Amino acid sequence: MPTKKRTVRPAPAAKKCGTCKGSGEIFIPVRVGGRKQRTTDDQQTGLCLACLGSGEATD
Ligand SMILES: [Zn+2]
């Protein structure tokens, strides 16, 4: 049985988006509309507008 060498290839260094840290999503605090505008503890994720969800820094 031949021993296979595992070639560890380093991932291509893609620059991560600084806004979403490479996740492509950002957290948006949920605001409950109405007369009393209050911010809840809930957070929803939204598409990162800096990288448009790709997670890669664009410049
Ligand atoms: Zn981003």
N, CA, C, O and the ligand as a Tripos MOL2 file, in Angstrom:
@<TRIPOS>MOLECULE
protein
  237   235    60     0     0
PROTEIN
NO_CHARGES

@<TRIPOS>ATOM
      1 N           0.8440   -1.2000    0.0000 N.3       1 MET1
      2 CA          0.0000    0.0000    0.0000 C.3       1 MET1
      3 C           0.8790    1.2490    0.0000 C.2       1 MET1
      4 O           1.5890    1.5350    0.9640 O.2       1 MET1
      5 N           0.8120    1.9520   -1.0610 N.am      2 PRO2
      6 CA          1.6520    3.1680   -1.1530 C.3       2 PRO2
      7 C           1.1530    4.2620   -0.2220 C.2       2 PRO2
      8 O          -0.0410    4.5070   -0.0540 O.2       2 PRO2
      9 N           2.1340    4.8880    0.3580 N.am      3 THR3
     10 CA          1.7490    5.9870    1.2510 C.3       3 THR3
     11 C           1.5030    7.2580    0.4440 C.2       3 THR3
     12 O           2.3670    7.7350   -0.2910 O.2       3 THR3
     13 N           0.3650    7.7550    0.6000 N.am      4 LYS4
     14 CA          0.0260    8.9870   -0.1240 C.3       4 LYS4
     15 C           0.4180   10.1910    0.7070 C.2       4 LYS4
     16 O           0.0900   10.3180    1.8860 O.2       4 LYS4
     17 N           1.1190   11.0430    0.0430 N.am      5 LYS5
     18 CA          1.4810   12.2770    0.7390 C.3       5 LYS5
     19 C           0.3500   13.2730    0.5770 C.2       5 LYS5
     20 O          -0.1170   13.5660   -0.5240 O.2       5 LYS5
     21 N          -0.0460   13.7530    1.6750 N.am      6 ARG6
     22 CA         -1.1120   14.7620    1.5770 C.3       6 ARG6
     23 C          -0.4930   16.1120    1.2920 C.2       6 ARG6
     24 O           0.2870   16.6410    2.0840 O.2       6 ARG6
     25 N          -0.8460   16.6420    0.1800 N.am      7 THR7
     26 CA         -0.3130   17.9560   -0.1440 C.3       7 THR7
     27 C          -1.2290   19.0240    0.4490 C.2       7 THR7
     28 O          -2.4000   19.1650    0.0970 O.2       7 THR7
     29 N          -0.6390   19.7370    1.3400 N.am      8 VAL8
     30 CA         -1.4230   20.8020    1.9680 C.3       8 VAL8
     31 C          -1.2220   22.0790    1.1700 C.2       8 VAL8
     32 O          -0.1600   22.7020    1.1650 O.2       8 VAL8
     33 N          -2.2640   22.4120    0.5260 N.am      9 ARG9
     34 CA         -2.1750   23.6130   -0.2930 C.3       9 ARG9
     35 C          -2.7570   24.7960    0.4820 C.2       9 ARG9
     36 O          -3.9020   24.7520    0.9320 O.2       9 ARG9
     37 N          -1.9850   25.8140    0.6260 N.am     10 PRO10
     38 CA         -2.5360   26.9840    1.3240 C.3      10 PRO10
     39 C          -3.6290   27.6390    0.4870 C.2      10 PRO10
     40 O          -3.5130   27.7860   -0.7290 O.2      10 PRO10
     41 N          -4.6580   28.0120    1.1620 N.am     11 ALA11
     42 CA         -5.7690   28.6540    0.4580 C.3      11 ALA11
     43 C          -5.3080   29.9720   -0.1350 C.2      11 ALA11
     44 O          -4.4890   30.6820    0.4470 O.2      11 ALA11
     45 N          -5.8350   30.2770   -1.2760 N.am     12 PRO12
     46 CA         -5.4810   31.5550   -1.8820 C.3      12 PRO12
     47 C          -5.8400   32.7070   -0.9630 C.2      12 PRO12
     48 O          -6.9540   32.7970   -0.4460 O.2      12 PRO12
     49 N          -4.8910   33.5590   -0.7800 N.am     13 ALA13
     50 CA         -5.1040   34.6380    0.1780 C.3      13 ALA13
     51 C          -6.0480   35.6770   -0.4010 C.2      13 ALA13
     52 O          -5.6430   36.6170   -1.0850 O.2      13 ALA13
     53 N          -7.2840   35.4750   -0.1070 N.am     14 ALA14
     54 CA         -8.2570   36.4750   -0.5200 C.3      14 ALA14
     55 C          -8.4550   37.4600    0.6110 C.2      14 ALA14
     56 O          -8.5930   37.0890    1.7760 O.2      14 ALA14
     57 N          -8.4630   38.6890    0.2440 N.am     15 LYS15
     58 CA         -8.6200   39.6900    1.2880 C.3      15 LYS15
     59 C         -10.0360   39.6470    1.8250 C.2      15 LYS15
     60 O         -11.0150   39.7090    1.0820 O.2      15 LYS15
     61 N         -10.1080   39.5410    3.1180 N.am     16 LYS16
     62 CA        -11.4350   39.5020    3.7210 C.3      16 LYS16
     63 C         -11.9980   40.8960    3.8340 C.2      16 LYS16
     64 O         -11.2980   41.8770    4.0850 O.2      16 LYS16
     65 N         -13.2770   40.9330    3.6400 N.am     17 CYS17
     66 CA        -13.9690   42.2050    3.7870 C.3      17 CYS17
     67 C         -13.9010   42.6480    5.2440 C.2      17 CYS17
     68 O         -14.2050   41.8740    6.1520 O.2      17 CYS17
     69 N         -13.5110   43.8620    5.4520 N.am     18 GLY18
     70 CA        -13.3690   44.3430    6.8160 C.3      18 GLY18
     71 C         -14.6980   44.6260    7.4860 C.2      18 GLY18
     72 O         -14.8040   44.6180    8.7130 O.2      18 GLY18
     73 N         -15.6980   44.8720    6.6830 N.am     19 THR19
     74 CA        -16.9900   45.2250    7.2640 C.3      19 THR19
     75 C         -17.6710   44.0140    7.8750 C.2      19 THR19
     76 O         -18.2140   44.0800    8.9770 O.2      19 THR19
     77 N         -17.6340   42.9040    7.1440 N.am     20 CYS20
     78 CA        -18.3280   41.7110    7.6430 C.3      20 CYS20
     79 C         -17.3360   40.6520    8.0850 C.2      20 CYS20
     80 O         -17.7290   39.5650    8.5080 O.2      20 CYS20
     81 N         -16.0800   40.9590    7.9890 N.am     21 LYS21
     82 CA        -15.0130   40.0260    8.3780 C.3      21 LYS21
     83 C         -15.0830   38.7350    7.5920 C.2      21 LYS21
     84 O         -14.7950   37.6550    8.1070 O.2      21 LYS21
     85 N         -15.4660   38.8650    6.3500 N.am     22 GLY22
     86 CA        -15.4140   37.7020    5.4650 C.3      22 GLY22
     87 C         -16.6500   36.8340    5.4760 C.2      22 GLY22
     88 O         -16.7300   35.8590    4.7290 O.2      22 GLY22
     89 N         -17.6000   37.1660    6.3000 N.am     23 SER23
     90 CA        -18.7890   36.3190    6.3740 C.3      23 SER23
     91 C         -19.8140   36.6930    5.3140 C.2      23 SER23
     92 O         -20.6750   35.8870    4.9590 O.2      23 SER23
     93 N         -19.7180   37.8900    4.8220 N.am     24 GLY24
     94 CA        -20.6800   38.3290    3.8150 C.3      24 GLY24
     95 C         -21.9890   38.8170    4.3970 C.2      24 GLY24
     96 O         -22.8930   39.2450    3.6800 O.2      24 GLY24
     97 N         -22.0660   38.7420    5.7030 N.am     25 GLU25
     98 CA        -23.2970   39.1800    6.3460 C.3      25 GLU25
     99 C         -22.9590   40.1570    7.4500 C.2      25 GLU25
    100 O         -21.8990   40.0820    8.0720 O.2      25 GLU25
    101 N         -23.8530   41.0470    7.6720 N.am     26 ILE26
    102 CA        -23.6780   41.9810    8.7690 C.3      26 ILE26
    103 C         -24.8980   41.8990    9.6700 C.2      26 ILE26
    104 O         -25.9910   41.5180    9.2510 O.2      26 ILE26
    105 N         -24.6760   42.2640   10.8980 N.am     27 PHE27
    106 CA        -25.7840   42.2280   11.8460 C.3      27 PHE27
    107 C         -26.4560   43.5900   11.9050 C.2      27 PHE27
    108 O         -25.8140   44.6310   12.0440 O.2      27 PHE27
    109 N         -27.7340   43.5360   11.7980 N.am     28 ILE28
    110 CA        -28.4960   44.7720   11.8420 C.3      28 ILE28
    111 C         -29.4210   44.7100   13.0510 C.2      28 ILE28
    112 O         -30.2050   43.7720   13.1900 O.2      28 ILE28
    113 N         -29.3310   45.6890   13.9090 N.am     29 PRO29
    114 CA        -30.2450   45.7050   15.0470 C.3      29 PRO29
    115 C         -31.6710   45.9140   14.5710 C.2      29 PRO29
    116 O         -31.9580   46.7770   13.7410 O.2      29 PRO29
    117 N         -32.5370   45.1090   15.1160 N.am     30 VAL30
    118 CA        -33.9310   45.1780   14.6920 C.3      30 VAL30
    119 C         -34.6270   46.3220   15.4100 C.2      30 VAL30
    120 O         -34.6080   46.4260   16.6370 O.2      30 VAL30
    121 N         -35.2260   47.1570   14.6200 N.am     31 ARG31
    122 CA        -35.9440   48.2780   15.2150 C.3      31 ARG31
    123 C         -37.4320   48.0360   15.0690 C.2      31 ARG31
    124 O         -37.9450   47.7220   13.9950 O.2      31 ARG31
    125 N         -38.0680   48.1880   16.1450 N.am     32 VAL32
    126 CA        -39.5130   48.0410   16.0920 C.3      32 VAL32
    127 C         -40.1100   49.4070   15.8020 C.2      32 VAL32
    128 O         -39.9580   50.3580   16.5680 O.2      32 VAL32
    129 N         -40.7730   49.4660   14.7030 N.am     33 GLY33
    130 CA        -41.3480   50.7470   14.3030 C.3      33 GLY33
    131 C         -42.5760   51.0960   15.1290 C.2      33 GLY33
    132 O         -42.9740   50.3680   16.0390 O.2      33 GLY33
    133 N         -43.1430   52.1980   14.7910 N.am     34 GLY34
    134 CA        -44.3060   52.6270   15.5460 C.3      34 GLY34
    135 C         -44.0460   53.9740   16.1830 C.2      34 GLY34
    136 O         -43.1340   54.7040   15.7930 O.2      34 GLY34
    137 N         -44.8350   54.2780   17.1350 N.am     35 ARG35
    138 CA        -44.6840   55.5910   17.7610 C.3      35 ARG35
    139 C         -43.4290   55.6350   18.6070 C.2      35 ARG35
    140 O         -42.6610   56.5960   18.5780 O.2      35 ARG35
    141 N         -43.2460   54.5580   19.3650 N.am     36 LYS36
    142 CA        -42.0140   54.4920   20.1570 C.3      36 LYS36
    143 C         -40.9970   53.6930   19.3640 C.2      36 LYS36
    144 O         -41.1550   52.4900   19.1560 O.2      36 LYS36
    145 N         -39.9870   54.3550   18.9400 N.am     37 GLN37
    146 CA        -38.9470   53.6230   18.2150 C.3      37 GLN37
    147 C         -37.9790   53.0630   19.2050 C.2      37 GLN37
    148 O         -37.2700   53.7970   19.8930 O.2      37 GLN37
    149 N         -37.9520   51.7760   19.2730 N.am     38 ARG38
    150 CA        -37.0010   51.1910   20.2020 C.3      38 ARG38
    151 C         -36.2160   50.0970   19.4940 C.2      38 ARG38
    152 O         -36.6910   49.4530   18.5580 O.2      38 ARG38
    153 N         -35.0550   49.9270   19.9590 N.am     39 THR39
    154 CA        -34.2120   48.8880   19.3860 C.3      39 THR39
    155 C         -34.2730   47.6560   20.2670 C.2      39 THR39
    156 O         -34.0090   47.7180   21.4680 O.2      39 THR39
    157 N         -34.6150   46.5710   19.6720 N.am     40 THR40
    158 CA        -34.7110   45.3420   20.4450 C.3      40 THR40
    159 C         -33.3430   44.6860   20.5440 C.2      40 THR40
    160 O         -32.3780   45.0980   19.9010 O.2      40 THR40
    161 N         -33.3000   43.6900   21.3420 N.am     41 ASP41
    162 CA        -32.0440   42.9550   21.4570 C.3      41 ASP41
    163 C         -31.8460   42.0170   20.2890 C.2      41 ASP41
    164 O         -30.7550   41.4930   20.0640 O.2      41 ASP41
    165 N         -32.9110   41.8180   19.5580 N.am     42 ASP42
    166 CA        -32.7930   40.9120   18.4240 C.3      42 ASP42
    167 C         -31.9550   41.5330   17.3290 C.2      42 ASP42
    168 O         -31.9400   42.7450   17.1160 O.2      42 ASP42
    169 N         -31.2740   40.6620   16.6600 N.am     43 GLN43
    170 CA        -30.4880   41.1260   15.5280 C.3      43 GLN43
    171 C         -30.8170   40.2780   14.3240 C.2      43 GLN43
    172 O         -31.0290   39.0700   14.4310 O.2      43 GLN43
    173 N         -30.8560   40.9030   13.2180 N.am     44 GLN44
    174 CA        -31.0380   40.1500   11.9960 C.3      44 GLN44
    175 C         -29.8210   40.3460   11.1100 C.2      44 GLN44
    176 O         -29.1200   41.3560   11.1780 O.2      44 GLN44
    177 N         -29.6080   39.3750   10.3080 N.am     45 THR45
    178 CA        -28.4560   39.4900    9.4410 C.3      45 THR45
    179 C         -28.8860   40.0820    8.1140 C.2      45 THR45
    180 O         -29.9910   39.8540    7.6220 O.2      45 THR45
    181 N         -27.9990   40.8250    7.5780 N.am     46 GLY46
    182 CA        -28.2700   41.4160    6.2800 C.3      46 GLY46
    183 C         -27.0540   41.2660    5.3980 C.2      46 GLY46
    184 O         -25.9430   41.0050    5.8590 O.2      46 GLY46
    185 N         -27.2940   41.4350    4.1620 N.am     47 LEU47
    186 CA        -26.2080   41.3190    3.1990 C.3      47 LEU47
    187 C         -25.2310   42.4710    3.4020 C.2      47 LEU47
    188 O         -25.6180   43.6350    3.4990 O.2      47 LEU47
    189 N         -23.9740   42.1140    3.4610 N.am     48 CYS48
    190 CA        -22.9570   43.1420    3.6130 C.3      48 CYS48
    191 C         -22.9010   43.9880    2.3460 C.2      48 CYS48
    192 O         -22.7160   43.4770    1.2410 O.2      48 CYS48
    193 N         -23.0610   45.2650    2.5330 N.am     49 LEU49
    194 CA        -23.1080   46.1270    1.3640 C.3      49 LEU49
    195 C         -21.7220   46.4760    0.8450 C.2      49 LEU49
    196 O         -21.5610   46.9560   -0.2770 O.2      49 LEU49
    197 N         -20.7330   46.2250    1.6820 N.am     50 ALA50
    198 CA        -19.3770   46.5610    1.2610 C.3      50 ALA50
    199 C         -18.8610   45.5580    0.2390 C.2      50 ALA50
    200 O         -18.1610   45.9260   -0.7050 O.2      50 ALA50
    201 N         -19.2100   44.2900    0.4310 N.am     51 CYS51
    202 CA        -18.6980   43.2580   -0.4710 C.3      51 CYS51
    203 C         -19.8450   42.5570   -1.1870 C.2      51 CYS51
    204 O         -19.6250   41.6510   -1.9910 O.2      51 CYS51
    205 N         -21.0500   42.9750   -0.8950 N.am     52 LEU52
    206 CA        -22.2520   42.3900   -1.5230 C.3      52 LEU52
    207 C         -22.3490   40.8900   -1.2570 C.2      52 LEU52
    208 O         -22.7610   40.1110   -2.1170 O.2      52 LEU52
    209 N         -21.9640   40.5170   -0.0630 N.am     53 GLY53
    210 CA        -22.1690   39.1380    0.3520 C.3      53 GLY53
    211 C         -21.0630   38.1780   -0.0430 C.2      53 GLY53
    212 O         -21.1230   36.9900    0.2720 O.2      53 GLY53
    213 N         -20.0760   38.6790   -0.7180 N.am     54 SER54
    214 CA        -19.0320   37.7520   -1.1590 C.3      54 SER54
    215 C         -18.0110   37.5000   -0.0440 C.2      54 SER54
    216 O         -17.3330   36.4720   -0.0340 O.2      54 SER54
    217 N         -17.9130   38.4220    0.8650 N.am     55 GLY55
    218 CA        -16.9770   38.2580    1.9510 C.3      55 GLY55
    219 C         -15.5550   38.6390    1.5960 C.2      55 GLY55
    220 O         -14.6480   38.5650    2.4240 O.2      55 GLY55
    221 N         -15.3830   39.0380    0.3800 N.am     56 GLU56
    222 CA        -14.0460   39.4180   -0.0510 C.3      56 GLU56
    223 C         -13.9700   40.9280   -0.1910 C.2      56 GLU56
    224 O         -14.9070   41.5930   -0.6340 O.2      56 GLU56
    225 N         -12.8460   41.4220    0.1940 N.am     57 ALA57
    226 CA        -12.6670   42.8520    0.1120 C.3      57 ALA57
    227 C         -12.5580   43.2720   -1.3550 C.2      57 ALA57
    228 O         -11.8600   42.6560   -2.1610 O.2      57 ALA57
    229 N         -13.2480   44.2990   -1.6420 N.am     58 THR58
    230 CA        -13.1910   44.8170   -3.0030 C.3      58 THR58
    231 C         -12.5560   46.1890   -2.9830 C.2      58 THR58
    232 O         -12.9610   47.0790   -2.2350 O.2      58 THR58
    233 N         -11.5800   46.3300   -3.8010 N.am     59 ASP59
    234 CA        -11.0280   47.6820   -3.9640 C.3      59 ASP59
    235 C         -10.3560   47.8410   -5.2980 C.2      59 ASP59
    236 O          -9.8370   48.9150   -5.6030 O.2      59 ASP59
    237 ZN        -18.4880   42.4060    3.5320 Zn       60 ZN60
@<TRIPOS>BOND
     1     1     2 1
     2     2     3 1
     3     3     4 2
     4     3     5 am
     5     5     6 1
     6     6     7 1
     7     7     8 2
     8     7     9 am
     9     9    10 1
    10    10    11 1
    11    11    12 2
    12    11    13 am
    13    13    14 1
    14    14    15 1
    15    15    16 2
    16    15    17 am
    17    17    18 1
    18    18    19 1
    19    19    20 2
    20    19    21 am
    21    21    22 1
    22    22    23 1
    23    23    24 2
    24    23    25 am
    25    25    26 1
    26    26    27 1
    27    27    28 2
    28    27    29 am
    29    29    30 1
    30    30    31 1
    31    31    32 2
    32    31    33 am
    33    33    34 1
    34    34    35 1
    35    35    36 2
    36    35    37 am
    37    37    38 1
    38    38    39 1
    39    39    40 2
    40    39    41 am
    41    41    42 1
    42    42    43 1
    43    43    44 2
    44    43    45 am
    45    45    46 1
    46    46    47 1
    47    47    48 2
    48    47    49 am
    49    49    50 1
    50    50    51 1
    51    51    52 2
    52    51    53 am
    53    53    54 1
    54    54    55 1
    55    55    56 2
    56    55    57 am
    57    57    58 1
    58    58    59 1
    59    59    60 2
    60    59    61 am
    61    61    62 1
    62    62    63 1
    63    63    64 2
    64    63    65 am
    65    65    66 1
    66    66    67 1
    67    67    68 2
    68    67    69 am
    69    69    70 1
    70    70    71 1
    71    71    72 2
    72    71    73 am
    73    73    74 1
    74    74    75 1
    75    75    76 2
    76    75    77 am
    77    77    78 1
    78    78    79 1
    79    79    80 2
    80    79    81 am
    81    81    82 1
    82    82    83 1
    83    83    84 2
    84    83    85 am
    85    85    86 1
    86    86    87 1
    87    87    88 2
    88    87    89 am
    89    89    90 1
    90    90    91 1
    91    91    92 2
    92    91    93 am
    93    93    94 1
    94    94    95 1
    95    95    96 2
    96    95    97 am
    97    97    98 1
    98    98    99 1
    99    99   100 2
   100    99   101 am
   101   101   102 1
   102   102   103 1
   103   103   104 2
   104   103   105 am
   105   105   106 1
   106   106   107 1
   107   107   108 2
   108   107   109 am
   109   109   110 1
   110   110   111 1
   111   111   112 2
   112   111   113 am
   113   113   114 1
   114   114   115 1
   115   115   116 2
   116   115   117 am
   117   117   118 1
   118   118   119 1
   119   119   120 2
   120   119   121 am
   121   121   122 1
   122   122   123 1
   123   123   124 2
   124   123   125 am
   125   125   126 1
   126   126   127 1
   127   127   128 2
   128   127   129 am
   129   129   130 1
   130   130   131 1
   131   131   132 2
   132   131   133 am
   133   133   134 1
   134   134   135 1
   135   135   136 2
   136   135   137 am
   137   137   138 1
   138   138   139 1
   139   139   140 2
   140   139   141 am
   141   141   142 1
   142   142   143 1
   143   143   144 2
   144   143   145 am
   145   145   146 1
   146   146   147 1
   147   147   148 2
   148   147   149 am
   149   149   150 1
   150   150   151 1
   151   151   152 2
   152   151   153 am
   153   153   154 1
   154   154   155 1
   155   155   156 2
   156   155   157 am
   157   157   158 1
   158   158   159 1
   159   159   160 2
   160   159   161 am
   161   161   162 1
   162   162   163 1
   163   163   164 2
   164   163   165 am
   165   165   166 1
   166   166   167 1
   167   167   168 2
   168   167   169 am
   169   169   170 1
   170   170   171 1
   171   171   172 2
   172   171   173 am
   173   173   174 1
   174   174   175 1
   175   175   176 2
   176   175   177 am
   177   177   178 1
   178   178   179 1
   179   179   180 2
   180   179   181 am
   181   181   182 1
   182   182   183 1
   183   183   184 2
   184   183   185 am
   185   185   186 1
   186   186   187 1
   187   187   188 2
   188   187   189 am
   189   189   190 1
   190   190   191 1
   191   191   192 2
   192   191   193 am
   193   193   194 1
   194   194   195 1
   195   195   196 2
   196   195   197 am
   197   197   198 1
   198   198   199 1
   199   199   200 2
   200   199   201 am
   201   201   202 1
   202   202   203 1
   203   203   204 2
   204   203   205 am
   205   205   206 1
   206   206   207 1
   207   207   208 2
   208   207   209 am
   209   209   210 1
   210   210   211 1
   211   211   212 2
   212   211   213 am
   213   213   214 1
   214   214   215 1
   215   215   216 2
   216   215   217 am
   217   217   218 1
   218   218   219 1
   219   219   220 2
   220   219   221 am
   221   221   222 1
   222   222   223 1
   223   223   224 2
   224   223   225 am
   225   225   226 1
   226   226   227 1
   227   227   228 2
   228   227   229 am
   229   229   230 1
   230   230   231 1
   231   231   232 2
   232   231   233 am
   233   233   234 1
   234   234   235 1
   235   235   236 2
@<TRIPOS>SUBSTRUCTURE
     1 MET1         2 RESIDUE 1 A MET
     2 PRO2         6 RESIDUE 1 A PRO
     3 THR3        10 RESIDUE 1 A THR
     4 LYS4        14 RESIDUE 1 A LYS
     5 LYS5        18 RESIDUE 1 A LYS
     6 ARG6        22 RESIDUE 1 A ARG
     7 THR7        26 RESIDUE 1 A THR
     8 VAL8        30 RESIDUE 1 A VAL
     9 ARG9        34 RESIDUE 1 A ARG
    10 PRO10       38 RESIDUE 1 A PRO
    11 ALA11       42 RESIDUE 1 A ALA
    12 PRO12       46 RESIDUE 1 A PRO
    13 ALA13       50 RESIDUE 1 A ALA
    14 ALA14       54 RESIDUE 1 A ALA
    15 LYS15       58 RESIDUE 1 A LYS
    16 LYS16       62 RESIDUE 1 A LYS
    17 CYS17       66 RESIDUE 1 A CYS
    18 GLY18       70 RESIDUE 1 A GLY
    19 THR19       74 RESIDUE 1 A THR
    20 CYS20       78 RESIDUE 1 A CYS
    21 LYS21       82 RESIDUE 1 A LYS
    22 GLY22       86 RESIDUE 1 A GLY
    23 SER23       90 RESIDUE 1 A SER
    24 GLY24       94 RESIDUE 1 A GLY
    25 GLU25       98 RESIDUE 1 A GLU
    26 ILE26      102 RESIDUE 1 A ILE
    27 PHE27      106 RESIDUE 1 A PHE
    28 ILE28      110 RESIDUE 1 A ILE
    29 PRO29      114 RESIDUE 1 A PRO
    30 VAL30      118 RESIDUE 1 A VAL
    31 ARG31      122 RESIDUE 1 A ARG
    32 VAL32      126 RESIDUE 1 A VAL
    33 GLY33      130 RESIDUE 1 A GLY
    34 GLY34      134 RESIDUE 1 A GLY
    35 ARG35      138 RESIDUE 1 A ARG
    36 LYS36      142 RESIDUE 1 A LYS
    37 GLN37      146 RESIDUE 1 A GLN
    38 ARG38      150 RESIDUE 1 A ARG
    39 THR39      154 RESIDUE 1 A THR
    40 THR40      158 RESIDUE 1 A THR
    41 ASP41      162 RESIDUE 1 A ASP
    42 ASP42      166 RESIDUE 1 A ASP
    43 GLN43      170 RESIDUE 1 A GLN
    44 GLN44      174 RESIDUE 1 A GLN
    45 THR45      178 RESIDUE 1 A THR
    46 GLY46      182 RESIDUE 1 A GLY
    47 LEU47      186 RESIDUE 1 A LEU
    48 CYS48      190 RESIDUE 1 A CYS
    49 LEU49      194 RESIDUE 1 A LEU
    50 ALA50      198 RESIDUE 1 A ALA
    51 CYS51      202 RESIDUE 1 A CYS
    52 LEU52      206 RESIDUE 1 A LEU
    53 GLY53      210 RESIDUE 1 A GLY
    54 SER54      214 RESIDUE 1 A SER
    55 GLY55      218 RESIDUE 1 A GLY
    56 GLU56      222 RESIDUE 1 A GLU
    57 ALA57      226 RESIDUE 1 A ALA
    58 THR58      230 RESIDUE 1 A THR
    59 ASP59      234 RESIDUE 1 A ASP
    60 ZN60       237 GROUP 0 **** ****
